[in-house]
Amino acid sequence: MVALPLLAVQSGHSGIVHPRTGPELSDIALFVVAAVGVWLVRRALRTRFAKTRPPEKD
């Protein structure tokens, strides 16, 4: 029982609940990083498969 308050202090939570009013900055940053990652992968795949397309016959 003595260690329980020490664990609460180490967890970094103050015990006060704040209502969420909107997205946090970390949420926005995560979305931007994910969107850039998807864009980079799609661009890389487009260039990769554009090079491996067989030549057209006339």
C-alpha positions as CSV (number, residue, x, y, z in Angstrom):
1,M,0.0,0.0,0.0
2,V,2.9,2.3,0.5
3,A,4.2,1.9,-3.0
4,L,0.8,2.8,-4.6
5,P,1.2,6.6,-4.3
6,L,4.7,6.4,-5.7
7,L,3.4,4.5,-8.7
8,A,0.8,7.2,-9.3
9,V,3.5,9.9,-9.2
10,Q,5.7,8.1,-11.6
11,S,3.0,7.5,-14.1
12,G,2.8,11.2,-15.0
13,H,-0.9,11.6,-14.5
14,S,-2.0,14.3,-12.1
15,G,-5.4,12.7,-11.4
16,I,-7.4,15.7,-12.8
17,V,-9.5,14.9,-15.8
18,H,-9.8,17.5,-18.5
19,P,-12.5,17.4,-21.1
20,R,-11.4,17.1,-24.7
21,T,-12.3,20.1,-26.7
22,G,-10.6,19.2,-30.0
23,P,-7.7,17.2,-31.4
24,E,-4.4,17.5,-29.7
25,L,-1.3,18.6,-31.5
26,S,0.1,15.1,-31.4
27,D,-3.1,13.8,-33.2
28,I,-2.6,16.3,-36.0
29,A,1.1,15.5,-36.3
30,L,0.3,11.8,-36.5
31,F,-2.3,12.3,-39.2
32,V,0.2,14.5,-41.2
33,V,3.0,11.9,-40.9
34,A,0.6,9.1,-42.0
35,A,-0.7,11.1,-45.0
36,V,2.9,11.8,-46.1
37,G,3.8,8.2,-45.7
38,V,0.9,7.0,-47.8
39,W,1.7,9.6,-50.5
40,L,5.4,8.5,-50.6
41,V,4.5,4.8,-50.8
42,R,2.0,5.4,-53.6
43,R,4.5,7.5,-55.5
44,A,7.2,4.9,-55.2
45,L,4.8,2.1,-56.3
46,R,3.6,4.1,-59.3
47,T,7.2,4.7,-60.5
48,R,8.2,1.1,-59.9
49,F,5.3,-0.4,-61.8
50,A,5.6,2.2,-64.6
51,K,9.1,0.9,-65.3
52,T,8.1,-2.8,-65.4
53,R,5.3,-2.4,-67.9
54,P,5.9,-4.5,-71.0
55,P,6.5,-2.7,-74.3
56,E,3.4,-2.2,-76.4
57,K,3.2,-4.1,-79.7
58,D,2.3,-2.1,-82.9
